[in-house]
Amino acid sequence: MGRRQPISNKQRKAQLQEKRAIKRGDLEKPEAHGSQTDRRKHLVGRSQHQLRLSTQSEDPNVVAASRNAASKIENSKRLQSAFRKLTPEFLAAWREKASRDILLRPIPDSIAHISRDLIKQPAARELSTPKRPKWRFDMTKREVERNEEGIFGKWLVETEQRVSSWRDRTDGCQEAEAGLRDDLHADQQSESKPTNLRSPTYYEQNIEVWRQLWRVTELASILLVLLDSRCPPLHYPPSLHAYLTTQRPARKIILVLTKTDIVGQDRADQWKAWLREQHPGCKVVGVESYRKEESHSTAGRASRRLKHVPHIPPKYLDDLIDAMKTCHEELLEPPEAIRNDPKKLASWLPHVRREVDWNVVRTGRASTGSDAPATVETVGTRQDATESGPKDTSNGPDSNSPEGPETGSLTIGLIGQPNVGKSSLLNALFGSIKVKASRTPGKTKHFQTLFWSPEIRLVDCPGLVLPNLVPMELQVLASILPISQMASIPSCISFVAGLLPMEDVFGLTEVKKDDDTVKDKRTWRTDVKRKEPTEAKGRMWTAMDILTSYANKKGWVTAKAGRPDVNRAGNAILRALAEGKVRWAFLPPRELESTSTSPPRGSAAVSTSPLGATITETGRGIWIPHLEGHEDDDSDEGSDISPDEVESSGEEAEKKDTKGCNGQDEDEEDEDEIDEVQKAAVSAVGVGGGRRGMFSALALSSEGNSDEDEANEDTNIDLADRSAIHSFGLWKVDKSTCADTVYNAVKAGYRLFDCAGDYGNEKQSGQGLKKALDEGLIKREEVFITSKLWNTFHAREHVKQLAKKQLEDWGLTYFDLFLIHFPVSLAYVDPAHRYPPEWFGDDGKVYIQNTPIHETWKAMEELVDEGLAKDIGLSNFSGSLILDVLRYATKPISVLQIEHHPYLTQEPLIKLCKDHNIHVTAYSSFGPQSWVELSMTKGATSLLTSNDTINKIANETGKTNAQVLLRWATQRNIAVVPKSNNEGRLIQNLKCDDFSLTEEQIKEISGLNINLRFNNPGEIDPRLAIFA
């Protein structure tokens, strides 16, 4: 007996309603059908049956219900995407091949970079996108459709011929030409590659779907082309680029990278740079469409659950709106041919409205639909769009205008392949669910029109698979094709396993195979060398081994034979990859490494990426095993998270397809799959088992693992965490970018910020922090803010005055840590006169004020008593001054901040602090690197980031020079305050504690000490020689 076919609640409700209608006599009882084919035929004829009922019945309710049901069934059939079917010979051959071919391990470094040969194939440029033929207003709908069908039929024949020629090529195996799996074992290279093993490529073959693209491109003046950040070139093939750039009048194109939260900022930035170089006429921006929030169960028990709420971060929204605004301004400018002709210029009018209030959408006061003009429906189905006919559209051959009159709305169109995130982006722009989003590719079957504001309307073309010469398996990996309908699971898994180490991703154990080797019983002469059987070295995996092992792990077996259900296992693996449960992403072609935004060490961008510093060096391919600073989608163990609540790891969310491969119900499958995948990923990269607190990624390994329960229960930062967490230094961060830098640092995972009144950017730092607080990224108690008392405010009556001013600049009520910046007292300067006052007076001279340290320290202790600071400490103090403060201090010296790097190790001072339980924080961890722009390197022979010793140890550990320098400090229990204006390096600096240096390596680095100090006030004025 076969497995019962699961159905959704919606389908069950429809069945009950139908049964009741039959019982009442409103519907005729359907005839019994035996085979699956008969049932399909029955469903095809249902719409006609419902339409007959509507004409026969006298009950108006029955008539309305029957017509509505008939319309839905007919629409679903008419708008169903059409693709080619795979032959049984192809499927059988790949099943055999997946069981036979050994996967190459480790995965080559070149896999992480997408092949230029794949995305720049000359044959791909011969493919085109079907264009709508010209029409006139006096033509009937049938005449227009007949012309469209004729042109489309010719295009379909030509495209099939080109695709067939590409598939039947004889110049090498598919893997080599695709550039994704070009390294095979020597024993496999001699095997012949039958042509029927070449994977086809899929593209949309239903004209009704293409008509929606035509409608969007006709109506819109600005086109947003959405590209999945994991493989952007796949989503913008030459066929689409040629089609959009030949539209007349010209449309403005914005390439929007979606799902940047999956790939991380570094990869997203590299792809932006690559796209700008390849398509200089297009704007390129990145977006995120969801924000994770906790929800609590309503079933009587509280449990931490994650849900995805439509949300686009303000920075991404500003970038997108700025790009739209720039495109609109460009559309208001006449073309060059018009500008050069005074007569034409005098009569030229733009095709778009001149005035658009962008502040309406920028401030979040977008239209909810009620402000839309009454003549335009805010949401229409595809049937509505096509049945309106050409007479209702403003784009005719005589109009050449994508817009209506001058007073009409500015129309912005969204175009993209299935599952790229169009519906999710629409919801994010409105901040609420306006349209239904789904994980299932091509699920949205609506031509959606929404008014973003009374002046701006958005039109969304449902996803369609664009013609391109790429293998079917890559389309499946990118979730362009519906996985539940994919018959060739073995070929897809074989392809994916060549890009990612699936056995490590899912923590699989090798399948035990029966030893069917026949024992050799022949006798041998002593002078004849006997041939011994060879044993395979290491673990040897095939694609079928991966499927079998995963099925065994999940306990999935077939209903009849009880064998491992490899189809179900393959379906689950592919969905985990498509939905972002397993993070992966390609990098741009290697030719652009020299111009990418990757960190400076080495020439291989893969090995230096902050998203996975040694991705390819350990054979991880395109896998991103762990994003530091990125909160996983799962929660604490035991929270019982199901896919219904964690709806998507990327941008496609809200609803899931109710039916999976082989009739299985996706809603009931893999309830713990997210947790298991991520546990296996963590184990594979050596982070350790179990979920630690939200700051676990920053913990020092030398201190051991902290108590997991305590870390999960308390996310507040206290001073005890100071030595185990990285601060972000704000010295020399420009005011113009400081707010964004702080905001991005919070997003990257930083929770401690080190600032000072002398830096002059505390107000901007507070703005960035406020932005993160307002968006709910953090709470105040989850961040640790350090500031410092400047030299001109050492007098007791001025300490509190400055502290309150600095708190006001930050927008805070207290500092977590407040330090005396220097043991130097200078003449008071009123902040209203000059702030920050710096070292010199108005005449450029240094004026010393003899305020003793004990008076200043007493005032610092009063800040603690009044709640303006939680802890206090010192900065740039020598050992003797520290001992002096300890004699009269009534509150502990919590922290000493000093210059510390391999050229200035200050080991006696550090030991003194350790003996007195004073935490040490190091600034200028990169030595002269911090002082280059100030021309204060003091003749250092080399920057530490390029020092030979540091280079050698970086190569030994597989880390960057900067990570080695930071680890040298943190492994010795010294906190660091690195800063970077590069968002990629923000994350990279956090990754310095996922490895350990040997004692010998630490000694080598410490041996570089030459007592070279770069920050010495004595060089400003001899009277300030505090380090003499």
Buried (B, 14 or more C-beta within 10 A) or exposed (E): EEEEEBBBEEEEEEEEEBEEBEEEEBBEEBEEEEEEEEEEEBBEEBBEBBBEBBEEBEEEEBBEBBBEBBBBBBBEEBBEBEBEEBEEEBBEBBBEBBBEBBBBBBBBBBBBBBBBBBBEBEEBBBBBBBBBBEBEEEBEBEEBBEBBEEBBEEBBEBBEEBBEEBBEBEEEBBBBBBBBBBEBEEEEEEEEBEEEBBBBBBBBBBBBBBBBBBBBBBBBBBBBBBBBBBBBBBBBBBBBBEBBEEBEBBBBBBBBBBBBBBBBBBBBBBBBBBBBEBBEEBBBBBBBBBBBEEEEEEEEEEBBBBBBBBBBBBBBBBBBBBBBBBBBEEBEEBEEEBEEEEEEEEEEEBBBBEEBEBEBBBEEEBBEBEBBBEEEBBBBBBBEBBEBBBEEBBBBEEBEBBBBEEEBBBBBBBBBBBBBBBBBBBBBBBBEBBBBBBBBBBBBBBBBBBBBBBBBBBBBBBBBBBBBBBBBBBBBBBBBBBBBBBBBBBBBBBBBBBBBBBBBBBBBEEBEEEEEEEEEEEEEEEEEEEEEEEEEEEEEBBBBBBBBBBBBBBEBBBEEEEEBBBBBBBBBBBBBBBBBBBBBBBBBBBEBBEEBBBBEBBEBBBBBBBBBBBBBBBBBBBBBBBBBBBEBBBBBBEBBBBBEBBBBBBBBBBBBBBBBBBEBBBBEBBEBBBBBBBBBBBBBBEBEEEBBBBBBBBBBBBEEEBEBEEBBEEBEBEBEBBBBBBBBBBBEBEEEBBBBBBBBBBBBBBBBBBBBBBBBBBBBBBBBBBBBBEBEBBEEEBBBBBBBBBBBBBBBEBBBBBBEBBBEBBBBEBBBBBBBBBBBBBBBBEBEEEBBBBBBBEEEEBBEEEBEBEBBBBBBBBBBEEEBBBBBBBBBBBBEBBEBBEEEBEBBBBBBBBBBBBBBBBEEBBEBBBEEEBBBBBBBBBBBBBBEEEEBBEEBEBBBBEBEBBBEBBEEBEBBBBBBBBBBBBBBBBBBBBBBBBBBBBBBBBBBBBBBBEEEBBEBBEEBBEEBBBBBBEEEBEEBEBEE
